[in-house]
Amino acid sequence: MFISFDGVDGVGKSTQLALLVDWLRERPVPVESCRDPGSTELGEAIRQIVLHGGAIPIDRTSEMLLYMAARAQLVRQVIRPALAAGKVVVCDRYLLANVVYQGYAGGLDVEQLWAVGEVATGGLHPDLTIVLDMDVQAAGARLERSRDRMESQGDGFLQRVRQGFLIESRLRHEHIVVVDAARDREQVQQDIRAAVARLLKE
C-alpha cells in the first residue's frame, strides 16, 4: 500500500505523517517513510537546489523536470523495493505536488505534467493521497522557519496551489481525501487514521 501526504506548507504534513507512521507500526504494520524530493542521494541534492538554491535561476519547466528526476530515483530506489517487500509506504509529497505547484500555480499544462509524471514514476500512483487543507495565510503563520524558495513566491501563488489541490481532489476523489487541517492535531489525525483504516480493510 502506498500513501502520500500533500498540501501547502504549514498545514502539518510532517507532524501528521509521523503520527500515522507510529500508529501503523503499533498495529504492527511494516512501514517505509520517505519524502519527495529526497530520501535518495540524488533526491536530496535536487531538493537543495529547488528549495534552497536561491541564487540559481530556474525556469518553471526546468524546475518541474528536476522534481520529476528526483521522483524517478525515489520510486526506483526506495518506493518500489519497499512495496515489493510488503511494506506500507508513506511519502511526504508526490506527483500531485508537481501538478499543483508547477501546473495550477506555475502556469504549465496540467495534463502534460500528469503525462511526464507517468514516465517518471513508471505509472506508480498512491492508493491514497491525503491533502491537508487550510487557509494559506494561517498555514504560513505556523511555519517556524524561514520560507524556502517555493514558499517565497507570494500568497497569490500559494492560493493557486491550494485551489489546485482542491480541484484535483474533486477530479480524483477515488484516491484523494481532503482533511481539514485547521483543527487540533489529534482531530486531524483521527480523520487520517479513519481513511487509512478503510483502505487497510479493503
Phi, psi and omega in degrees: 000141185234121182236136175236154176246142176209177183139168178294156180294141181103353181281347178102025181305308184299317179296311183292324177298315181297320178296319179294317179300317178299317180297316180295319181293332178288342188291322355265140177235129177292129187231143170238121177253147182206173177225151184231114003281151178140193176067004169223164180299316179295315182299320179291324177294317178294321178304317180299320181290309188284334183258331186233001180272062186300334183278352183261118176292129181231115175297151184300321179292319177298319178302312180300316182291327175297313177301318181296321179296316178299320181291321179302316179294318180299316180298313186284327186268330187240304192290307182298316177300322179293317178297320179296332179275003178085017180270155167274126179260128178239118188240134175277102185075158176196205188304324180306323180299318177301313181300319185281311184290313182271338180268281183302318182269326187265350174095358177282160183290123186297315181295323177295323178296317177299321181293315177297322178298326177299320179291313184298322184264356185064028178079014181272119180238151177297146172290331179212131171245126178257113177261116176273123189238136172196171179305136185298315181293322178295321178295317180298326180292341179281340184296128181252035179206172176289150182288141178277183186301319181288323181288342186269013184268010172099157182295328178298316177299314183291330174296320178293325175300309181302313181297324177300316177300317183291322177296311181296328179294328177284322181289329185235047187295343179292333186237356181240127177244128177263128181241131178291112184268358183272041181226178175301146184297332178292321178293318179298315181296324179299317178294322179296313180297323179297317179295318179291322179298320177298320180293320179298321179295323180291000000 
